[in-house]
Amino acid sequence: MRPDQSVVHRKVFAPWYDTETVCFISIVFLFLVFLFSLAGVSVCGENSEFREHVWVPVFLLFASCIALVSITIRLTRRYIVRYQNRYLKDFPSDGLE
């Protein structure tokens, strides 16, 4: 994230792919991929013809879990920083009076 070019206000802005809306949409999509991969692992476990291809749904399972955890951590950190900054604005900037 880079700072805004305005001289008076220098606030950091996120690109469109890192906004909260896109992150929530990604979380929903990754959760659906996670469920789909669980169904694939189940099918591979039941049918002996597909057992050699079980690596595909397992790979999808781990990839979706890693991405899901990563996005969730990013959003959690963002909310924590926003919550902490809200209370830091109450203090005077020139020190304690």
C-alpha positions, 0 to 999 in steps of 0.5 A, spaced: 500 500 500 502 506 498 500 513 501 496 518 497 499 523 493 495 529 497 500 534 501 495 535 506 492 528 508 497 522 507 492 516 508 494 509 505 489 506 501 488 499 499 488 496 491 481 493 489 483 486 490 485 487 497 479 490 499 474 487 505 469 486 500 473 482 495 476 478 501 469 476 504 468 474 497 474 470 497 473 467 503 466 464 501 469 462 495 475 458 498 470 455 503 466 452 497 472 449 494 474 446 501 467 443 501 468 440 494 475 438 496 472 434 502 467 431 497 472 429 492 476 425 498 470 422 500 469 419 493 476 417 492 475 413 499 469 410 497 471 408 490 477 404 488 478 406 481 479 413 484 484 412 489 490 413 485 487 420 484 486 422 491 492 427 491 487 432 487 482 433 492 487 433 497 491 438 494 485 443 493 483 441 500 490 444 503 491 450 498 484 452 500 485 452 507 492 455 506 489 461 502 483 461 507 487 462 513 491 467 510 486 472 508 482 471 515 489 473 518 489 479 514 482 481 515 483 480 523 490 484 523 486 489 519 480 490 524 485 489 530 489 495 527 483 499 526 480 498 533 487 500 536 487 506 532 480 508 534 483 509 541 489 512 540 486 518 537 483 520 543 490 522 546 494 528 545 499 528 540 504 533 544 504 528 550 501 528 556 498 534 559 
